[in-house]
Amino acid sequence: DFKEYLPMIGALFNPGLRDRHWEKMSEVAGQDLRPTEDTNLRRYVEMNLESYLEQFEAVSEAASKEHSLEKAIEKMIHEWDEIEFMLIVYRETGTKILTAIDDIQNLLDDHIVK
């Protein structure tokens, strides 16, 4: 029955898994689990990995959280790339100060909340 493999699919076919996660899961299982071009569910089923599922799910969950953070950081970097910092000379001191900071402050506030 296919439904019994859904937890395994969720843990092992997570798009957030990176090499460090595969290394951890391989260590847990005592065999190389890193996917290749030919990797499919059958390969993992034939390895009898069910007893490690709980540990795989923990690694996969951490990978998902890391992946979400990576995406959020990428988005923040992209948003900051578009910001231009304008400097003006402050009175007659020769010191330059940041001007037109409303957009900068709003973006900074948004990112602090995230």
N, CA, C and O atoms as a GROMACS GRO file, in nm:
protein
  456
    1ASP      N    1   0.084  -0.118   0.000
    1ASP     CA    2   0.000   0.000   0.000
    1ASP      C    3   0.089   0.125   0.000
    1ASP      O    4   0.179   0.138   0.083
    2PHE      N    5   0.063   0.213  -0.092
    2PHE     CA    6   0.145   0.332  -0.111
    2PHE      C    7   0.142   0.427   0.009
    2PHE      O    8   0.242   0.491   0.039
    3LYS      N    9   0.030   0.436   0.078
    3LYS     CA   10   0.015   0.530   0.189
    3LYS      C   11   0.116   0.506   0.300
    3LYS      O   12   0.157   0.600   0.368
    4GLU      N   13   0.157   0.383   0.318
    4GLU     CA   14   0.252   0.354   0.425
    4GLU      C   15   0.389   0.418   0.399
    4GLU      O   16   0.469   0.432   0.492
    5TYR      N   17   0.416   0.455   0.274
    5TYR     CA   18   0.545   0.514   0.240
    5TYR      C   19   0.542   0.667   0.240
    5TYR      O   20   0.646   0.730   0.219
    6LEU      N   21   0.428   0.728   0.263
    6LEU     CA   22   0.418   0.873   0.261
    6LEU      C   23   0.512   0.942   0.361
    6LEU      O   24   0.575   1.041   0.326
    7PRO      N   25   0.523   0.893   0.485
    7PRO     CA   26   0.618   0.957   0.576
    7PRO      C   27   0.763   0.948   0.525
    7PRO      O   28   0.839   1.044   0.540
    8MET      N   29   0.799   0.836   0.466
    8MET     CA   30   0.934   0.819   0.411
    8MET      C   31   0.955   0.916   0.294
    8MET      O   32   1.062   0.975   0.281
    9ILE      N   33   0.854   0.931   0.210
    9ILE     CA   34   0.862   1.024   0.097
    9ILE      C   35   0.882   1.166   0.149
    9ILE      O   36   0.966   1.240   0.099
   10GLY      N   37   0.803   1.203   0.249
   10GLY     CA   38   0.813   1.338   0.305
   10GLY      C   39   0.951   1.366   0.363
   10GLY      O   40   1.002   1.477   0.349
   11ALA      N   41   1.010   1.267   0.428
   11ALA     CA   42   1.140   1.286   0.491
   11ALA      C   43   1.256   1.284   0.392
   11ALA      O   44   1.348   1.364   0.403
   12LEU      N   45   1.251   1.194   0.295
   12LEU     CA   46   1.366   1.173   0.206
   12LEU      C   47   1.359   1.250   0.074
   12LEU      O   48   1.461   1.264   0.005
   13PHE      N   49   1.243   1.299   0.039
   13PHE     CA   50   1.231   1.372  -0.088
   13PHE      C   51   1.200   1.520  -0.064
   13PHE      O   52   1.133   1.585  -0.144
   14ASN      N   53   1.249   1.571   0.047
   14ASN     CA   54   1.231   1.709   0.086
   14ASN      C   55   1.327   1.797   0.003
   14ASN      O   56   1.448   1.774   0.005
   15PRO      N   57   1.275   1.896  -0.069
   15PRO     CA   58   1.363   1.980  -0.152
   15PRO      C   59   1.461   2.065  -0.070
   15PRO      O   60   1.556   2.120  -0.126
   16GLY      N   61   1.440   2.076   0.060
   16GLY     CA   62   1.530   2.154   0.145
   16GLY      C   63   1.653   2.077   0.191
   16GLY      O   64   1.743   2.136   0.251
   17LEU      N   65   1.658   1.948   0.163
   17LEU     CA   66   1.773   1.867   0.208
   17LEU      C   67   1.900   1.908   0.134
   17LEU      O   68   1.902   1.917   0.012
   18ARG      N   69   2.006   1.932   0.210
   18ARG     CA   70   2.137   1.966   0.155
   18ARG      C   71   2.234   1.852   0.187
   18ARG      O   72   2.198   1.757   0.257
   19ASP      N   73   2.355   1.863   0.136
   19ASP     CA   74   2.454   1.757   0.158
   19ASP      C   75   2.473   1.726   0.305
   19ASP      O   76   2.485   1.609   0.342
   20ARG      N   77   2.475   1.829   0.390
   20ARG     CA   78   2.495   1.805   0.534
   20ARG      C   79   2.382   1.722   0.593
   20ARG      O   80   2.406   1.643   0.686
   21HIS      N   81   2.260   1.737   0.542
   21HIS     CA   82   2.148   1.659   0.591
   21HIS      C   83   2.159   1.514   0.544
   21HIS      O   84   2.133   1.420   0.620
   22TRP      N   85   2.198   1.497   0.418
   22TRP     CA   86   2.216   1.361   0.366
   22TRP      C   87   2.327   1.288   0.441
   22TRP      O   88   2.317   1.168   0.466
   23GLU      N   89   2.432   1.361   0.475
   23GLU     CA   90   2.541   1.300   0.552
   23GLU      C   91   2.490   1.254   0.688
   23GLU      O   92   2.524   1.144   0.733
   24LYS      N   93   2.410   1.336   0.754
   24LYS     CA   94   2.354   1.301   0.885
   24LYS      C   95   2.264   1.178   0.874
   24LYS      O   96   2.275   1.085   0.954
   25MET      N   97   2.176   1.177   0.775
   25MET     CA   98   2.086   1.062   0.760
   25MET      C   99   2.163   0.936   0.720
   25MET      O  100   2.128   0.826   0.763
   26SER      N  101   2.266   0.951   0.640
   26SER     CA  102   2.350   0.837   0.602
   26SER      C  103   2.420   0.781   0.725
   26SER      O  104   2.434   0.660   0.741
   27GLU      N  105   2.464   0.871   0.812
   27GLU     CA  106   2.530   0.830   0.936
   27GLU      C  107   2.432   0.752   1.024
   27GLU      O  108   2.468   0.649   1.082
   28VAL      N  109   2.310   0.802   1.035
   28VAL     CA  110   2.207   0.736   1.116
   28VAL      C  111   2.179   0.596   1.063
   28VAL      O  112   2.168   0.501   1.140
   29ALA      N  113   2.166   0.583   0.931
   29ALA     CA  114   2.130   0.455   0.869
   29ALA      C  115   2.251   0.362   0.852
   29ALA      O  116   2.235   0.242   0.831
   30GLY      N  117   2.370   0.417   0.862
   30GLY     CA  118   2.489   0.335   0.844
   30GLY      C  119   2.515   0.296   0.699
   30GLY      O  120   2.586   0.200   0.672
   31GLN      N  121   2.457   0.371   0.608
   31GLN     CA  122   2.479   0.349   0.465
   31GLN      C  123   2.455   0.478   0.389
   31GLN      O  124   2.386   0.568   0.437
   32ASP      N  125   2.512   0.487   0.271
   32ASP     CA  126   2.503   0.610   0.192
   32ASP      C  127   2.362   0.626   0.135
   32ASP      O  128   2.314   0.542   0.058
   33LEU      N  129   2.297   0.733   0.174
   33LEU     CA  130   2.161   0.760   0.128
   33LEU      C  131   2.154   0.873   0.027
   33LEU      O  132   2.047   0.902  -0.027
   34ARG      N  133   2.267   0.937   0.000
   34ARG     CA  134   2.264   1.051  -0.091
   34ARG      C  135   2.203   1.011  -0.225
   34ARG      O  136   2.238   0.907  -0.283
   35PRO      N  137   2.112   1.094  -0.274
   35PRO     CA  138   2.044   1.061  -0.399
   35PRO      C  139   2.136   1.076  -0.521
   35PRO      O  140   2.228   1.157  -0.523
   36THR      N  141   2.106   0.996  -0.620
   36THR     CA  142   2.173   1.004  -0.749
   36THR      C  143   2.066   1.034  -0.854
   36THR      O  144   1.950   1.053  -0.820
   37GLU      N  145   2.106   1.038  -0.978
   37GLU     CA  146   2.008   1.063  -1.085
   37GLU      C  147   1.904   0.952  -1.092
   37GLU      O  148   1.791   0.975  -1.135
   38ASP      N  149   1.942   0.831  -1.049
   38ASP     CA  150   1.852   0.715  -1.058
   38ASP      C  151   1.771   0.691  -0.931
   38ASP      O  152   1.690   0.598  -0.927
   39THR      N  153   1.790   0.771  -0.830
   39THR     CA  154   1.724   0.746  -0.702
   39THR      C  155   1.573   0.754  -0.715
   39THR      O  156   1.518   0.844  -0.778
   40ASN      N  157   1.508   0.657  -0.653
   40ASN     CA  158   1.362   0.655  -0.649
   40ASN      C  159   1.319   0.594  -0.516
   40ASN      O  160   1.402   0.547  -0.438
   41LEU      N  161   1.191   0.594  -0.490
   41LEU     CA  162   1.137   0.542  -0.365
   41LEU      C  163   1.173   0.395  -0.346
   41LEU      O  164   1.203   0.352  -0.234
   42ARG      N  165   1.169   0.319  -0.451
   42ARG     CA  166   1.199   0.176  -0.441
   42ARG      C  167   1.337   0.152  -0.379
   42ARG      O  168   1.355   0.063  -0.296
   43ARG      N  169   1.434   0.233  -0.421
   43ARG     CA  170   1.571   0.218  -0.366
   43ARG      C  171   1.569   0.229  -0.215
   43ARG      O  172   1.630   0.147  -0.146
   44TYR      N  173   1.500   0.329  -0.163
   44TYR     CA  174   1.496   0.349  -0.019
   44TYR      C  175   1.412   0.242   0.051
   44TYR      O  176   1.446   0.199   0.161
   45VAL      N  177   1.304   0.199  -0.011
   45VAL     CA  178   1.221   0.094   0.047
   45VAL      C  179   1.302  -0.034   0.060
   45VAL      O  180   1.294  -0.103   0.162
   46GLU      N  181   1.379  -0.067  -0.041
   46GLU     CA  182   1.461  -0.189  -0.039
   46GLU      C  183   1.573  -0.183   0.064
   46GLU      O  184   1.628  -0.286   0.101
   47MET      N  185   1.606  -0.065   0.111
   47MET     CA  186   1.709  -0.050   0.214
   47MET      C  187   1.653  -0.075   0.355
   47MET      O  188   1.729  -0.079   0.452
   48ASN      N  189   1.521  -0.092   0.366
   48ASN     CA  190   1.457  -0.116   0.497
   48ASN      C  191   1.492  -0.008   0.599
   48ASN      O  192   1.550  -0.036   0.704
   49LEU      N  193   1.456   0.111   0.567
   49LEU     CA  194   1.491   0.227   0.649
   49LEU      C  195   1.382   0.268   0.748
   49LEU      O  196   1.398   0.368   0.818
   50GLU      N  197   1.275   0.194   0.756
   50GLU     CA  198   1.160   0.234   0.838
   50GLU      C  199   1.198   0.260   0.984
   50GLU      O  200   1.141   0.349   1.047
   51SER      N  201   1.292   0.184   1.037
   51SER     CA  202   1.328   0.200   1.178
   51SER      C  203   1.398   0.333   1.205
   51SER      O  204   1.408   0.375   1.320
   52TYR      N  205   1.446   0.399   1.102
   52TYR     CA  206   1.515   0.527   1.117
   52TYR      C  207   1.424   0.646   1.085
   52TYR      O  208   1.468   0.761   1.090
   53LEU      N  209   1.300   0.619   1.052
   53LEU     CA  210   1.210   0.722   1.004
   53LEU      C  211   1.198   0.841   1.098
   53LEU      O  212   1.201   0.956   1.053
   54GLU      N  213   1.187   0.816   1.226
   54GLU     CA  214   1.172   0.925   1.322
   54GLU      C  215   1.294   1.019   1.318
   54GLU      O  216   1.278   1.141   1.323
   55GLN      N  217   1.411   0.962   1.309
   55GLN     CA  218   1.534   1.043   1.302
   55GLN      C  219   1.541   1.117   1.168
   55GLN      O  220   1.584   1.232   1.162
   56PHE      N  221   1.500   1.050   1.060
   56PHE     CA  222   1.499   1.114   0.929
   56PHE      C  223   1.403   1.232   0.928
   56PHE      O  224   1.432   1.336   0.870
   57GLU      N  225   1.288   1.214   0.992
   57GLU     CA  226   1.189   1.321   0.996
   57GLU      C  227   1.243   1.443   1.072
   57GLU      O  228   1.217   1.557   1.033
   58ALA      N  229   1.319   1.420   1.178
   58ALA     CA  230   1.378   1.530   1.254
   58ALA      C  231   1.479   1.606   1.167
   58ALA      O  232   1.480   1.730   1.166
   59VAL      N  233   1.563   1.533   1.094
   59VAL     CA  234   1.660   1.597   1.005
   59VAL      C  235   1.587   1.673   0.894
   59VAL      O  236   1.624   1.785   0.861
   60SER      N  237   1.485   1.611   0.838
   60SER     CA  238   1.410   1.673   0.729
   60SER      C  239   1.337   1.798   0.776
   60SER      O  240   1.330   1.897   0.704
   61GLU      N  241   1.283   1.794   0.896
   61GLU     CA  242   1.215   1.911   0.951
   61GLU      C  243   1.313   2.026   0.970
   61GLU      O  244   1.282   2.141   0.937
   62ALA      N  245   1.431   1.995   1.022
   62ALA     CA  246   1.535   2.098   1.038
   62ALA      C  247   1.574   2.154   0.901
   62ALA      O  248   1.595   2.274   0.886
   63ALA      N  249   1.585   2.066   0.802
   63ALA     CA  250   1.620   2.110   0.666
   63ALA      C  251   1.513   2.204   0.610
   63ALA      O  252   1.545   2.302   0.544
   64SER      N  253   1.388   2.175   0.637
   64SER     CA  254   1.279   2.262   0.591
   64SER      C  255   1.287   2.399   0.654
   64SER      O  256   1.269   2.501   0.586
   65LYS      N  257   1.315   2.403   0.783
   65LYS     CA  258   1.327   2.531   0.852
   65LYS      C  259   1.446   2.611   0.798
   65LYS      O  260   1.436   2.732   0.775
   66GLU      N  261   1.559   2.542   0.778
   66GLU     CA  262   1.677   2.609   0.723
   66GLU      C  263   1.647   2.662   0.583
   66GLU      O  264   1.687   2.773   0.548
   67HIS      N  265   1.577   2.582   0.504
   67HIS     CA  266   1.543   2.621   0.368
   67HIS      C  267   1.455   2.747   0.369
   67HIS      O  268   1.475   2.838   0.289
   68SER      N  269   1.359   2.751   0.460
   68SER     CA  270   1.272   2.869   0.472
   68SER      C  271   1.352   2.992   0.509
   68SER      O  272   1.329   3.100   0.455
   69LEU      N  273   1.445   2.976   0.602
   69LEU     CA  274   1.530   3.089   0.642
   69LEU      C  275   1.618   3.136   0.526
   69LEU      O  276   1.634   3.256   0.505
   70GLU      N  277   1.674   3.041   0.451
   70GLU     CA  278   1.756   3.076   0.336
   70GLU      C  279   1.676   3.157   0.234
   70GLU      O  280   1.724   3.257   0.181
   71LYS      N  281   1.554   3.113   0.208
   71LYS     CA  282   1.468   3.185   0.112
   71LYS      C  283   1.435   3.325   0.164
   71LYS      O  284   1.436   3.422   0.088
   72ALA      N  285   1.406   3.336   0.294
   72ALA     CA  286   1.374   3.467   0.352
   72ALA      C  287   1.494   3.561   0.344
   72ALA      O  288   1.479   3.679   0.313
   73ILE      N  289   1.613   3.508   0.370
   73ILE     CA  290   1.734   3.590   0.362
   73ILE      C  291   1.759   3.634   0.218
   73ILE      O  292   1.796   3.749   0.194
   74GLU      N  293   1.740   3.543   0.123
   74GLU     CA  294   1.757   3.579  -0.018
   74GLU      C  295   1.664   3.692  -0.057
   74GLU      O  296   1.702   3.784  -0.129
   75LYS      N  297   1.540   3.684  -0.009
   75LYS     CA  298   1.440   3.788  -0.039
   75LYS      C  299   1.483   3.921   0.023
   75LYS      O  300   1.472   4.026  -0.041
   76MET      N  301   1.532   3.915   0.147
   76MET     CA  302   1.576   4.038   0.214
   76MET      C  303   1.694   4.100   0.138
   76MET      O  304   1.697   4.222   0.118
   77ILE      N  305   1.789   4.019   0.098
   77ILE     CA  306   1.905   4.070   0.024
   77ILE      C  307   1.859   4.138  -0.104
   77ILE      O  308   1.907   4.246  -0.139
   78HIS      N  309   1.765   4.074  -0.173
   78HIS     CA  310   1.713   4.133  -0.297
   78HIS      C  311   1.646   4.268  -0.270
   78HIS      O  312   1.662   4.362  -0.347
   79GLU      N  313   1.571   4.277  -0.162
   79GLU     CA  314   1.503   4.402  -0.128
   79GLU      C  315   1.604   4.512  -0.093
   79GLU      O  316   1.582   4.628  -0.128
   80TRP      N  317   1.712   4.476  -0.026
   80TRP     CA  318   1.813   4.576   0.011
   80TRP      C  319   1.896   4.618  -0.109
   80TRP      O  320   1.948   4.730  -0.112
   81ASP      N  321   1.910   4.531  -0.208
   81ASP     CA  322   1.986   4.566  -0.328
   81ASP      C  323   1.926   4.687  -0.398
   81ASP      O  324   1.997   4.763  -0.463
   82GLU      N  325   1.797   4.706  -0.386
   82GLU     CA  326   1.728   4.814  -0.455
   82GLU      C  327   1.731   4.947  -0.379
   82GLU      O  328   1.691   5.050  -0.432
   83ILE      N  329   1.778   4.943  -0.255
   83ILE     CA  330   1.778   5.063  -0.172
   83ILE      C  331   1.904   5.146  -0.200
   83ILE      O  332   2.016   5.094  -0.203
   84GLU      N  333   1.883   5.276  -0.219
   84GLU     CA  334   1.995   5.368  -0.238
   84GLU      C  335   2.005   5.456  -0.114
   84GLU      O  336   1.906   5.512  -0.068
   85PHE      N  337   2.125   5.466  -0.063
   85PHE     CA  338   2.150   5.550   0.053
   85PHE      C  339   2.195   5.687   0.003
   85PHE      O  340   2.295   5.699  -0.066
   86MET      N  341   2.121   5.788   0.040
   86MET     CA  342   2.150   5.925  -0.002
   86MET      C  343   2.216   5.997   0.116
   86MET      O  344   2.166   5.995   0.229
   87LEU      N  345   2.329   6.059   0.087
   87LEU     CA  346   2.402   6.134   0.190
   87LEU      C  347   2.402   6.282   0.154
   87LEU      O  348   2.414   6.320   0.038
   88ILE      N  349   2.389   6.363   0.258
   88ILE     CA  350   2.401   6.509   0.240
   88ILE      C  351   2.499   6.561   0.345
   88ILE      O  352   2.520   6.498   0.449
   89VAL      N  353   2.555   6.674   0.316
   89VAL     CA  354   2.647   6.735   0.411
   89VAL      C  355   2.565   6.802   0.521
   89VAL      O  356   2.471   6.876   0.495
   90TYR      N  357   2.602   6.773   0.644
   90TYR     CA  358   2.531   6.829   0.759
   90TYR      C  359   2.586   6.967   0.792
   90TYR      O  360   2.701   6.983   0.831
   91ARG      N  361   2.501   7.064   0.774
   91ARG     CA  362   2.532   7.206   0.800
   91ARG      C  363   2.667   7.241   0.740
   91ARG      O  364   2.691   7.216   0.622
   92GLU      N  365   2.752   7.297   0.818
   92GLU     CA  366   2.882   7.336   0.764
   92GLU      C  367   2.994   7.254   0.827
   92GLU      O  368   3.109   7.296   0.830
   93THR      N  369   2.959   7.136   0.877
   93THR     CA  370   3.058   7.053   0.947
   93THR      C  371   3.142   6.970   0.853
   93THR      O  372   3.251   6.926   0.888
   94GLY      N  373   3.092   6.947   0.733
   94GLY     CA  374   3.162   6.859   0.640
   94GLY      C  375   3.128   6.713   0.662
   94GLY      O  376   3.170   6.626   0.586
   95THR      N  377   3.053   6.686   0.766
   95THR     CA  378   3.009   6.551   0.797
   95THR      C  379   2.888   6.517   0.712
   95THR      O  380   2.796   6.597   0.698
   96LYS      N  381   2.887   6.400   0.657
   96LYS     CA  382   2.773   6.357   0.576
   96LYS      C  383   2.679   6.274   0.662
   96LYS      O  384   2.721   6.194   0.745
   97ILE      N  385   2.550   6.296   0.638
   97ILE     CA  386   2.448   6.219   0.711
   97ILE      C  387   2.351   6.157   0.611
   97ILE      O  388   2.338   6.202   0.497
   98LEU      N  389   2.286   6.055   0.656
   98LEU     CA  390   2.189   5.983   0.575
   98LEU      C  391   2.060   6.064   0.568
   98LEU      O  392   2.014   6.117   0.669
   99THR      N  393   2.003   6.074   0.449
   99THR     CA  394   1.879   6.148   0.431
   99THR      C  395   1.774   6.057   0.368
   99THR      O  396   1.807   5.949   0.317
  100ALA      N  397   1.651   6.099   0.371
  100ALA     CA  398   1.539   6.022   0.314
  100ALA      C  399   1.539   5.880   0.369
  100ALA      O  400   1.545   5.782   0.295
  101ILE      N  401   1.532   5.873   0.501
  101ILE     CA  402   1.545   5.742   0.564
  101ILE      C  403   1.412   5.670   0.588
  101ILE      O  404   1.413   5.560   0.644
  102ASP      N  405   1.301   5.726   0.550
  102ASP     CA  406   1.170   5.664   0.576
  102ASP      C  407   1.161   5.524   0.514
  102ASP      O  408   1.123   5.429   0.582
  103ASP      N  409   1.196   5.512   0.387
  103ASP     CA  410   1.189   5.381   0.320
  103ASP      C  411   1.288   5.282   0.383
  103ASP      O  412   1.257   5.164   0.401
  104ILE      N  413   1.405   5.333   0.416
  104ILE     CA  414   1.507   5.248   0.479
  104ILE      C  415   1.458   5.200   0.615
  104ILE      O  416   1.469   5.081   0.647
  105GLN      N  417   1.404   5.290   0.694
  105GLN     CA  418   1.355   5.254   0.827
  105GLN      C  419   1.239   5.155   0.819
  105GLN      O  420   1.233   5.061   0.898
  106ASN      N  421   1.148   5.176   0.724
  106ASN     CA  422   1.036   5.084   0.708
  106ASN      C  423   1.084   4.944   0.671
  106ASN      O  424   1.038   4.844   0.727
  107LEU      N  425   1.177   4.937   0.577
  107LEU     CA  426   1.230   4.807   0.535
  107LEU      C  427   1.305   4.741   0.650
  107LEU      O  428   1.290   4.621   0.673
  108LEU      N  429   1.384   4.818   0.721
  108LEU     CA  430   1.457   4.764   0.836
  108LEU      C  431   1.360   4.711   0.940
  108LEU      O  432   1.381   4.603   0.995
  109ASP      N  433   1.256   4.786   0.969
  109ASP     CA  434   1.155   4.742   1.066
  109ASP      C  435   1.089   4.612   1.021
  109ASP      O  436   1.070   4.520   1.102
  110ASP      N  437   1.054   4.603   0.893
  110ASP     CA  438   0.994   4.482   0.838
  110ASP      C  439   1.085   4.361   0.856
  110ASP      O  440   1.039   4.253   0.894
  111HIS      N  441   1.213   4.380   0.830
  111HIS     CA  442   1.308   4.269   0.837
  111HIS      C  443   1.341   4.230   0.980
  111HIS      O  444   1.371   4.114   1.008
  112ILE      N  445   1.336   4.325   1.070
  112ILE     CA  446   1.361   4.292   1.212
  112ILE      C  447   1.249   4.202   1.262
  112ILE      O  448   1.274   4.109   1.339
  113VAL      N  449   1.127   4.229   1.220
  113VAL     CA  450   1.012   4.149   1.262
  113VAL      C  451   1.023   4.004   1.211
  113VAL      O  452   0.985   3.910   1.280
  114LYS      N  453   1.077   3.989   1.089
  114LYS     CA  454   1.089   3.857   1.029
  114LYS      C  455   1.193   3.777   1.104
  114LYS      O  456   1.218   3.662   1.069
   0.00000   0.00000   0.00000
